[in-house]
């Protein structure tokens, strides 16, 4: 049995997940909040926007203004989504 690398995982439309084709930052954040919850995102990513009165709106504002934070959130999404598509447990 061969396993695909996370970089090779494709979504239902056939697009590479690592390219984030057509996925908005809001959709990424909603997916992660549903998958992990605010407190787990704070533990994994260590950002105050997930710890101090978290909301989608405030997190989006922070992530749009802070490139390093957006990169970390996108990387977690790619890992989690790739694992889901490949049938592995989320990291």
Chimera marker file (.cmm) of the C-alpha trace (Angstrom):
<marker_set name="trace">
<marker id="1" x="0.000" y="0.000" z="0.000" r="1" g="1" b="0" radius="0.5"/>
<marker id="2" x="1.444" y="3.354" z="-0.992" r="1" g="1" b="0" radius="0.5"/>
<marker id="3" x="0.764" y="6.580" z="0.834" r="1" g="1" b="0" radius="0.5"/>
<marker id="4" x="0.549" y="9.912" z="-0.868" r="1" g="1" b="0" radius="0.5"/>
<marker id="5" x="2.635" y="12.728" z="0.445" r="1" g="1" b="0" radius="0.5"/>
<marker id="6" x="0.634" y="15.609" z="1.901" r="1" g="1" b="0" radius="0.5"/>
<marker id="7" x="1.830" y="17.749" z="-1.000" r="1" g="1" b="0" radius="0.5"/>
<marker id="8" x="0.179" y="15.315" z="-3.458" r="1" g="1" b="0" radius="0.5"/>
<marker id="9" x="-3.236" y="15.121" z="-1.760" r="1" g="1" b="0" radius="0.5"/>
<marker id="10" x="-6.142" y="16.348" z="-3.855" r="1" g="1" b="0" radius="0.5"/>
<marker id="11" x="-9.579" y="17.567" z="-2.828" r="1" g="1" b="0" radius="0.5"/>
<marker id="12" x="-12.913" y="16.400" z="-4.236" r="1" g="1" b="0" radius="0.5"/>
<marker id="13" x="-12.485" y="18.692" z="-7.263" r="1" g="1" b="0" radius="0.5"/>
<marker id="14" x="-9.095" y="17.239" z="-8.126" r="1" g="1" b="0" radius="0.5"/>
<marker id="15" x="-7.118" y="20.320" z="-7.085" r="1" g="1" b="0" radius="0.5"/>
<marker id="16" x="-3.970" y="19.964" z="-5.018" r="1" g="1" b="0" radius="0.5"/>
<marker id="17" x="-4.806" y="20.885" z="-1.433" r="1" g="1" b="0" radius="0.5"/>
<marker id="18" x="-1.391" y="22.484" z="-0.977" r="1" g="1" b="0" radius="0.5"/>
<marker id="19" x="-2.249" y="25.058" z="-3.647" r="1" g="1" b="0" radius="0.5"/>
<marker id="20" x="-5.320" y="26.294" z="-1.685" r="1" g="1" b="0" radius="0.5"/>
<marker id="21" x="-7.122" y="26.658" z="-5.021" r="1" g="1" b="0" radius="0.5"/>
<marker id="22" x="-10.348" y="28.611" z="-4.486" r="1" g="1" b="0" radius="0.5"/>
<marker id="23" x="-10.242" y="28.295" z="-0.697" r="1" g="1" b="0" radius="0.5"/>
<marker id="24" x="-10.827" y="31.565" z="1.132" r="1" g="1" b="0" radius="0.5"/>
<marker id="25" x="-9.165" y="32.447" z="4.408" r="1" g="1" b="0" radius="0.5"/>
<marker id="26" x="-12.619" y="32.481" z="6.019" r="1" g="1" b="0" radius="0.5"/>
<marker id="27" x="-13.280" y="28.915" z="4.822" r="1" g="1" b="0" radius="0.5"/>
<marker id="28" x="-9.887" y="27.785" z="6.124" r="1" g="1" b="0" radius="0.5"/>
<marker id="29" x="-10.550" y="29.337" z="9.522" r="1" g="1" b="0" radius="0.5"/>
<marker id="30" x="-14.072" y="27.886" z="9.759" r="1" g="1" b="0" radius="0.5"/>
<marker id="31" x="-12.749" y="24.424" z="8.893" r="1" g="1" b="0" radius="0.5"/>
<marker id="32" x="-10.031" y="24.632" z="11.555" r="1" g="1" b="0" radius="0.5"/>
<marker id="33" x="-12.406" y="25.926" z="14.226" r="1" g="1" b="0" radius="0.5"/>
<marker id="34" x="-14.820" y="23.092" z="13.465" r="1" g="1" b="0" radius="0.5"/>
<marker id="35" x="-12.038" y="20.511" z="13.412" r="1" g="1" b="0" radius="0.5"/>
<marker id="36" x="-10.035" y="21.657" z="16.447" r="1" g="1" b="0" radius="0.5"/>
<marker id="37" x="-11.947" y="24.330" z="18.373" r="1" g="1" b="0" radius="0.5"/>
<marker id="38" x="-10.619" y="27.675" z="19.594" r="1" g="1" b="0" radius="0.5"/>
<marker id="39" x="-8.666" y="26.347" z="22.577" r="1" g="1" b="0" radius="0.5"/>
<marker id="40" x="-6.883" y="23.662" z="20.555" r="1" g="1" b="0" radius="0.5"/>
<marker id="41" x="-5.980" y="26.208" z="17.865" r="1" g="1" b="0" radius="0.5"/>
<marker id="42" x="-4.476" y="28.388" z="20.587" r="1" g="1" b="0" radius="0.5"/>
<marker id="43" x="-2.412" y="25.454" z="21.865" r="1" g="1" b="0" radius="0.5"/>
<marker id="44" x="-1.241" y="24.453" z="18.375" r="1" g="1" b="0" radius="0.5"/>
<marker id="45" x="-0.584" y="27.902" z="16.900" r="1" g="1" b="0" radius="0.5"/>
<marker id="46" x="0.010" y="30.121" z="19.972" r="1" g="1" b="0" radius="0.5"/>
<marker id="47" x="-1.806" y="33.224" z="18.767" r="1" g="1" b="0" radius="0.5"/>
<marker id="48" x="-3.807" y="35.529" z="21.020" r="1" g="1" b="0" radius="0.5"/>
<marker id="49" x="-6.591" y="35.827" z="18.457" r="1" g="1" b="0" radius="0.5"/>
<marker id="50" x="-7.517" y="32.214" z="19.335" r="1" g="1" b="0" radius="0.5"/>
<marker id="51" x="-7.273" y="32.765" z="23.103" r="1" g="1" b="0" radius="0.5"/>
<marker id="52" x="-8.674" y="36.238" z="23.860" r="1" g="1" b="0" radius="0.5"/>
<marker id="53" x="-12.387" y="36.479" z="22.974" r="1" g="1" b="0" radius="0.5"/>
<marker id="54" x="-11.991" y="34.519" z="19.730" r="1" g="1" b="0" radius="0.5"/>
<marker id="55" x="-14.310" y="35.161" z="16.804" r="1" g="1" b="0" radius="0.5"/>
<marker id="56" x="-14.078" y="34.508" z="13.097" r="1" g="1" b="0" radius="0.5"/>
<marker id="57" x="-14.172" y="38.240" z="12.352" r="1" g="1" b="0" radius="0.5"/>
<marker id="58" x="-11.373" y="39.231" z="14.738" r="1" g="1" b="0" radius="0.5"/>
<marker id="59" x="-9.176" y="36.323" z="13.657" r="1" g="1" b="0" radius="0.5"/>
<marker id="60" x="-9.666" y="37.156" z="9.974" r="1" g="1" b="0" radius="0.5"/>
<marker id="61" x="-8.649" y="40.760" z="10.626" r="1" g="1" b="0" radius="0.5"/>
<marker id="62" x="-5.510" y="39.624" z="12.441" r="1" g="1" b="0" radius="0.5"/>
<marker id="63" x="-4.586" y="36.972" z="9.869" r="1" g="1" b="0" radius="0.5"/>
<marker id="64" x="-5.037" y="39.347" z="6.933" r="1" g="1" b="0" radius="0.5"/>
<marker id="65" x="-2.679" y="41.873" z="8.537" r="1" g="1" b="0" radius="0.5"/>
<marker id="66" x="-0.079" y="39.380" z="9.779" r="1" g="1" b="0" radius="0.5"/>
<marker id="67" x="1.604" y="37.298" z="7.048" r="1" g="1" b="0" radius="0.5"/>
<marker id="68" x="3.516" y="34.961" z="9.398" r="1" g="1" b="0" radius="0.5"/>
<marker id="69" x="0.306" y="34.064" z="11.235" r="1" g="1" b="0" radius="0.5"/>
<marker id="70" x="-1.589" y="33.436" z="8.008" r="1" g="1" b="0" radius="0.5"/>
<marker id="71" x="1.212" y="31.135" z="6.833" r="1" g="1" b="0" radius="0.5"/>
<marker id="72" x="0.966" y="29.065" z="10.039" r="1" g="1" b="0" radius="0.5"/>
<marker id="73" x="-2.828" y="28.783" z="9.740" r="1" g="1" b="0" radius="0.5"/>
<marker id="74" x="-2.626" y="27.769" z="6.073" r="1" g="1" b="0" radius="0.5"/>
<marker id="75" x="0.038" y="25.150" z="6.871" r="1" g="1" b="0" radius="0.5"/>
<marker id="76" x="-2.153" y="23.588" z="9.582" r="1" g="1" b="0" radius="0.5"/>
<marker id="77" x="-5.110" y="23.551" z="7.165" r="1" g="1" b="0" radius="0.5"/>
<marker id="78" x="-3.037" y="21.798" z="4.489" r="1" g="1" b="0" radius="0.5"/>
<marker id="79" x="-1.869" y="19.149" z="6.976" r="1" g="1" b="0" radius="0.5"/>
<marker id="80" x="-5.353" y="18.566" z="8.411" r="1" g="1" b="0" radius="0.5"/>
<marker id="81" x="-7.137" y="18.546" z="5.059" r="1" g="1" b="0" radius="0.5"/>
<marker id="82" x="-4.529" y="16.266" z="3.459" r="1" g="1" b="0" radius="0.5"/>
<marker id="83" x="-4.843" y="13.791" z="6.320" r="1" g="1" b="0" radius="0.5"/>
<marker id="84" x="-8.642" y="13.853" z="5.994" r="1" g="1" b="0" radius="0.5"/>
<marker id="85" x="-8.559" y="13.196" z="2.240" r="1" g="1" b="0" radius="0.5"/>
<marker id="86" x="-6.011" y="10.400" z="2.667" r="1" g="1" b="0" radius="0.5"/>
<marker id="87" x="-8.041" y="8.781" z="5.436" r="1" g="1" b="0" radius="0.5"/>
<marker id="88" x="-5.459" y="9.371" z="8.147" r="1" g="1" b="0" radius="0.5"/>
<marker id="89" x="-6.118" y="10.911" z="11.576" r="1" g="1" b="0" radius="0.5"/>
<marker id="90" x="-5.709" y="14.676" z="11.749" r="1" g="1" b="0" radius="0.5"/>
<marker id="91" x="-2.341" y="15.851" z="13.017" r="1" g="1" b="0" radius="0.5"/>
<link id1="1" id2="2" r="1" g="1" b="0" radius="0.2"/>
<link id1="2" id2="3" r="1" g="1" b="0" radius="0.2"/>
<link id1="3" id2="4" r="1" g="1" b="0" radius="0.2"/>
<link id1="4" id2="5" r="1" g="1" b="0" radius="0.2"/>
<link id1="5" id2="6" r="1" g="1" b="0" radius="0.2"/>
<link id1="6" id2="7" r="1" g="1" b="0" radius="0.2"/>
<link id1="7" id2="8" r="1" g="1" b="0" radius="0.2"/>
<link id1="8" id2="9" r="1" g="1" b="0" radius="0.2"/>
<link id1="9" id2="10" r="1" g="1" b="0" radius="0.2"/>
<link id1="10" id2="11" r="1" g="1" b="0" radius="0.2"/>
<link id1="11" id2="12" r="1" g="1" b="0" radius="0.2"/>
<link id1="12" id2="13" r="1" g="1" b="0" radius="0.2"/>
<link id1="13" id2="14" r="1" g="1" b="0" radius="0.2"/>
<link id1="14" id2="15" r="1" g="1" b="0" radius="0.2"/>
<link id1="15" id2="16" r="1" g="1" b="0" radius="0.2"/>
<link id1="16" id2="17" r="1" g="1" b="0" radius="0.2"/>
<link id1="17" id2="18" r="1" g="1" b="0" radius="0.2"/>
<link id1="18" id2="19" r="1" g="1" b="0" radius="0.2"/>
<link id1="19" id2="20" r="1" g="1" b="0" radius="0.2"/>
<link id1="20" id2="21" r="1" g="1" b="0" radius="0.2"/>
<link id1="21" id2="22" r="1" g="1" b="0" radius="0.2"/>
<link id1="22" id2="23" r="1" g="1" b="0" radius="0.2"/>
<link id1="23" id2="24" r="1" g="1" b="0" radius="0.2"/>
<link id1="24" id2="25" r="1" g="1" b="0" radius="0.2"/>
<link id1="25" id2="26" r="1" g="1" b="0" radius="0.2"/>
<link id1="26" id2="27" r="1" g="1" b="0" radius="0.2"/>
<link id1="27" id2="28" r="1" g="1" b="0" radius="0.2"/>
<link id1="28" id2="29" r="1" g="1" b="0" radius="0.2"/>
<link id1="29" id2="30" r="1" g="1" b="0" radius="0.2"/>
<link id1="30" id2="31" r="1" g="1" b="0" radius="0.2"/>
<link id1="31" id2="32" r="1" g="1" b="0" radius="0.2"/>
<link id1="32" id2="33" r="1" g="1" b="0" radius="0.2"/>
<link id1="33" id2="34" r="1" g="1" b="0" radius="0.2"/>
<link id1="34" id2="35" r="1" g="1" b="0" radius="0.2"/>
<link id1="35" id2="36" r="1" g="1" b="0" radius="0.2"/>
<link id1="36" id2="37" r="1" g="1" b="0" radius="0.2"/>
<link id1="37" id2="38" r="1" g="1" b="0" radius="0.2"/>
<link id1="38" id2="39" r="1" g="1" b="0" radius="0.2"/>
<link id1="39" id2="40" r="1" g="1" b="0" radius="0.2"/>
<link id1="40" id2="41" r="1" g="1" b="0" radius="0.2"/>
<link id1="41" id2="42" r="1" g="1" b="0" radius="0.2"/>
<link id1="42" id2="43" r="1" g="1" b="0" radius="0.2"/>
<link id1="43" id2="44" r="1" g="1" b="0" radius="0.2"/>
<link id1="44" id2="45" r="1" g="1" b="0" radius="0.2"/>
<link id1="45" id2="46" r="1" g="1" b="0" radius="0.2"/>
<link id1="46" id2="47" r="1" g="1" b="0" radius="0.2"/>
<link id1="47" id2="48" r="1" g="1" b="0" radius="0.2"/>
<link id1="48" id2="49" r="1" g="1" b="0" radius="0.2"/>
<link id1="49" id2="50" r="1" g="1" b="0" radius="0.2"/>
<link id1="50" id2="51" r="1" g="1" b="0" radius="0.2"/>
<link id1="51" id2="52" r="1" g="1" b="0" radius="0.2"/>
<link id1="52" id2="53" r="1" g="1" b="0" radius="0.2"/>
<link id1="53" id2="54" r="1" g="1" b="0" radius="0.2"/>
<link id1="54" id2="55" r="1" g="1" b="0" radius="0.2"/>
<link id1="55" id2="56" r="1" g="1" b="0" radius="0.2"/>
<link id1="56" id2="57" r="1" g="1" b="0" radius="0.2"/>
<link id1="57" id2="58" r="1" g="1" b="0" radius="0.2"/>
<link id1="58" id2="59" r="1" g="1" b="0" radius="0.2"/>
<link id1="59" id2="60" r="1" g="1" b="0" radius="0.2"/>
<link id1="60" id2="61" r="1" g="1" b="0" radius="0.2"/>
<link id1="61" id2="62" r="1" g="1" b="0" radius="0.2"/>
<link id1="62" id2="63" r="1" g="1" b="0" radius="0.2"/>
<link id1="63" id2="64" r="1" g="1" b="0" radius="0.2"/>
<link id1="64" id2="65" r="1" g="1" b="0" radius="0.2"/>
<link id1="65" id2="66" r="1" g="1" b="0" radius="0.2"/>
<link id1="66" id2="67" r="1" g="1" b="0" radius="0.2"/>
<link id1="67" id2="68" r="1" g="1" b="0" radius="0.2"/>
<link id1="68" id2="69" r="1" g="1" b="0" radius="0.2"/>
<link id1="69" id2="70" r="1" g="1" b="0" radius="0.2"/>
<link id1="70" id2="71" r="1" g="1" b="0" radius="0.2"/>
<link id1="71" id2="72" r="1" g="1" b="0" radius="0.2"/>
<link id1="72" id2="73" r="1" g="1" b="0" radius="0.2"/>
<link id1="73" id2="74" r="1" g="1" b="0" radius="0.2"/>
<link id1="74" id2="75" r="1" g="1" b="0" radius="0.2"/>
<link id1="75" id2="76" r="1" g="1" b="0" radius="0.2"/>
<link id1="76" id2="77" r="1" g="1" b="0" radius="0.2"/>
<link id1="77" id2="78" r="1" g="1" b="0" radius="0.2"/>
<link id1="78" id2="79" r="1" g="1" b="0" radius="0.2"/>
<link id1="79" id2="80" r="1" g="1" b="0" radius="0.2"/>
<link id1="80" id2="81" r="1" g="1" b="0" radius="0.2"/>
<link id1="81" id2="82" r="1" g="1" b="0" radius="0.2"/>
<link id1="82" id2="83" r="1" g="1" b="0" radius="0.2"/>
<link id1="83" id2="84" r="1" g="1" b="0" radius="0.2"/>
<link id1="84" id2="85" r="1" g="1" b="0" radius="0.2"/>
<link id1="85" id2="86" r="1" g="1" b="0" radius="0.2"/>
<link id1="86" id2="87" r="1" g="1" b="0" radius="0.2"/>
<link id1="87" id2="88" r="1" g="1" b="0" radius="0.2"/>
<link id1="88" id2="89" r="1" g="1" b="0" radius="0.2"/>
<link id1="89" id2="90" r="1" g="1" b="0" radius="0.2"/>
<link id1="90" id2="91" r="1" g="1" b="0" radius="0.2"/>
</marker_set>
